[in-house]
Amino acid sequence: MSEKGVLFSYDTKREKFESLYDRNKFYRGLFGYKQTVRENGKVYRYEKKGLVNKMPHIKVEDSVIIVLEEDADCFRKYLEKWGEKVKYRTFKVLLNKEDIKELRLNEEL
């Protein structure tokens, strides 16, 4: 049994981002983030999910992710939203049983 996936290889162009904040916004939107706030002697922890946390995926390497073919448009639209700041390429891939198992492990519960 095999399922179709799409491999995304992307590269951020540092000089195109207006600031470090802008670049961090890209990565936070993609991978999410955790935040700890101390207020009035109490500690509050927040976790914001990113795009990849909301879909099955395999993080192959830095800046290389495989998603299911059905999720590829959503991922592509996110990258395209950043215009010239982020360049990417896609490759169609066939996923074997082990790949599908890894994808499902990374899926949000």
C-alpha positions in Angstrom: 0.0 0.0 0.0 1.3 3.4 -0.9 -0.1 6.9 -0.6 0.9 10.0 -2.5 2.7 12.8 -0.7 4.4 16.1 -1.7 7.9 17.0 -0.5 8.5 20.7 0.0 12.0 22.2 0.1 11.9 25.8 1.0 14.5 28.5 1.6 14.0 31.8 3.4 15.7 34.9 2.0 16.8 36.7 5.1 17.5 40.0 3.3 13.9 40.1 2.0 12.3 40.1 5.5 11.8 43.5 7.0 13.0 42.5 10.5 13.8 39.5 12.7 10.3 39.8 14.0 8.9 39.3 10.5 11.0 36.2 9.9 10.1 34.7 13.3 6.4 35.3 12.3 7.0 33.0 9.3 8.5 30.3 11.4 5.9 30.6 14.2 3.1 30.3 11.7 4.7 27.2 10.3 5.9 25.4 13.4 4.0 27.1 16.2 5.6 28.2 19.5 5.5 27.9 23.3 5.4 30.9 25.6 5.8 31.2 29.3 4.4 34.3 31.1 5.0 35.2 34.7 2.4 37.5 36.2 1.5 38.3 39.8 3.5 35.4 41.1 1.8 32.9 38.7 3.2 31.1 35.7 1.1 30.8 32.6 2.2 28.6 29.7 0.7 28.9 26.2 1.2 26.7 23.2 0.2 27.9 19.8 0.1 25.3 17.1 1.6 26.0 13.7 0.5 24.9 10.3 2.5 21.7 10.3 1.1 20.7 13.7 -2.3 20.6 12.2 -1.5 18.1 9.4 0.3 14.8 9.1 3.9 15.5 8.1 7.4 14.2 8.1 10.2 16.7 8.7 13.0 15.2 6.6 15.6 17.9 7.3 15.7 21.6 8.1 13.5 23.3 5.5 12.3 20.0 3.9 8.9 18.6 4.8 6.6 15.9 3.3 2.9 16.3 3.6 0.0 14.3 2.2 -1.0 15.3 -1.3 -4.4 16.4 0.0 -2.7 18.9 2.3 -0.2 20.2 -0.2 -2.4 23.1 -1.4 -2.7 24.4 2.1 1.0 24.2 2.7 1.7 25.8 -0.7 -0.6 28.7 0.0 1.1 29.4 3.3 4.5 29.6 1.5 3.2 31.7 -1.3 1.7 34.2 1.1 5.3 35.2 2.0 6.1 36.1 -1.6 9.7 36.7 -2.5 10.8 36.2 1.1 10.4 32.4 0.8 11.3 30.3 -2.3 10.2 26.7 -2.5 10.2 23.6 -4.7 7.9 20.6 -4.6 8.3 17.0 -5.6 5.7 14.3 -5.7 6.6 11.2 -3.6 5.1 7.8 -2.9 4.9 6.9 0.7 5.4 3.4 2.0 3.9 1.9 5.2 6.7 3.2 7.4 6.3 6.7 6.0 2.6 6.7 6.5 3.1 5.5 10.1 5.6 8.4 10.7 3.1 10.8 9.1 0.4 9.7 11.5 2.6 10.0 14.5 3.1 13.7 13.7 -0.6 14.3 13.2 -2.3 16.4 15.9 -4.4 14.3 18.2 
